[in-house]
Amino acid sequence: MSLKLKVDGKEIPLNEFVGRMLNGTITGAVTSLKGIKEDWKKIEIEIGK
C-alpha cells in the first residue's frame, strides 16, 4: 500500500512510522464502513477548512 499526504498541493514527506500509522488508521476506519467492498482499489480523502 502507498500513502501520499499533500497540504495545499505540496506533498509532505512521511517517515515510515507516520506513514504506516496513517495508512492503518484510514484503511481500518474506511473498510469497517457498511458497503465498502474488500477488493477496493483507492481511498481518497479531502479535508478543507
N, C-alpha and C positions, 0 to 999 in steps of 0.2 A: 504494500500500500504506500501511497505517497501523500504528502500534505504540503500545501503552499499557504502561506499567510501573507496577504497584501493589505497594506494600510494606505489609503489614498493613492492606489495604483502602484505603490512601491513595495516590492517583495521584501519581506523581513526574514533574514536567515534564522533558522531554529536549530538549537543544539539537539542531540539525539533524545535526551530525556524529555524536553518540552514537546518535541515532535511526536514521540510515542504516547505521551500523556494526552495531548490534544486529540490525536488520532483515535485512541481507545475511548476517550470520553465521548467524542462526537459520534463515532461509529456505534458504540453501545447504546447511546440515547436514541439515535435515529432508527436503528434496526429493531428496537423494542416497541416502536410505534406500530399500531394496527395498520395493515395494508401495505407494509413495506416487504417486498419480496427478498428472499435470501440471496438471489443472484443479482443484486443491484450492481451498477457499474460506477456511478459517480454521485457524490453528495456535494451540493453547492449551498453555502450559507452566505448571506449578505446581511450585514448589520450597518445601519446608518444612524446618525444622530442629528 
